[in-house]
Amino acid sequence: MKQRNPFSFLFVFLLATGTLCAQDRSDVFRPEVKITWLGFDFSQAKFIGDREKLGSESDIRHLLEAWNDLVLTEKDKYDIPGMIGRDAVETATDVTKDHNQELDVLALYSNAEKDYLHLSREQVGGIVSKYDYKKNPGIGLMFNIESFSKLNGEASMWVTFIDMKSRQILFTERMTAAPKGFGVRNYWAGALYAVMEKIKKKEFEMWRKKYFRA
């Protein structure tokens, strides 16, 4: 009886979990493949320091809405298509806006510097898996906010591409940037803009080299 190659099972496993995922990841870099902008997720975000300026619960909820609305009202500045090598993207920010409205926003406040970088890729995967994507098809792009830290003088977030049908991450990368601007909304929007510019100018091409398979 012919003995089975013990590596054959490993190959099948990798084919199912690695190669197929790599092909999905590659679709992120194919301009003809549609991507849907889902907005900013605050599921496990931490606002570190500056408690007084954040205001009341209703003020914080308004801020979560306002940051998502900025991308829609100032499309030329917050250039999502240009950031990811597209002429256009679909938009479904109701996905994150509705989800954010269900959060206990007062629990997002922290005064601990250690909360600045507190999320792992696995935790981001857990966030993504619990979302209602409202039957949107294909690939979604979401920024999972990790922290807006006045104590650290930076914002941290995970830039996440998602297979919305399976609710699985294609890939996610942590990025940071310094805030800039007047007023709480504009101050942290400055960090969101800075991250988008980093992706547009350099990071997207770096990710292409890392993940793309022809």
Beta strands, then each sheet from edge to edge (+ up, - down):
strand 1: 35-41
strand 2: 46-48
strand 3: 90-91
strand 4: 109-110
strand 5: 139-149
strand 6: 154-163
strand 7: 168-177
sheet 1: 3+ 1+ 5+ 2+ 4+
sheet 2: 3+ 1+ 5+ 6- 7+
end
